[in-house]
Amino acid sequence: MTFHEVTDEFVQYISPTKPIHAGASRVNHLYATEDMALLKQSPDGTMTRVETLPIKVALENMWTWLLKEELPIILLGFNSSRFDDPILLHHSKRCLSPDMLKKMWRLVSVADMRNILEGRGTLESRYLEHGGPPTRLHDALADCHALCYLMKVQEITESAIGAKTTCLVSVDQKREAGSHPLLKAKLITPLVARKIPTNISLKEYLAMSDEQLSKFLQSCGLAKQCVTVSLRKRRECPSWLYKL
């Protein structure tokens, strides 16, 4: 066996809970019926019903399959850091048991192949550029096979991937920070958002004096420079924020 060989696969479609956007269907060739059955369109236009599972069951099965050996796992994807990783983590935290989550936090990290593969462009353009055999990208495991192919032809090593991995805790912190009310109001930077509790309201934050805010930010573990920038951002915020 070589590093780039596919030795085992997990395939599972998730039961739709609402209609699939037409734009998404054009890409993934999946359509939801009125009774929420899932249809897959073949290249000749034929529609075939596929077997699905509720997302909770599907995720439990997937993580059981991934973590059965209890060995370190690196989840690879193309441009996955922007969408796949945060979405997978969000639903996994909601659906998995505490024991399974402990295994996930301990054993799993992620890497975005877009930051590792040479050149620019989409997965499809890179795949075609390197002479990839005909396939239907964005269809189930086709993207996975395309990534394996590109890693092989570009001779991507395990150490190259390992050097670009990110632990799930960091992914989760970034995801949580992105929904921080103070970040959405542009009162703090993403770095600061990772350290300030999300339960502080906009009203509370704006009501503090400079001295109170400075002490609060320092208590959150922020460096002096970050505190200074945060104070400046608050002074420069538009007056209508205070009326919310």
Disulfide bonds with the S-S distance in Angstrom:
none
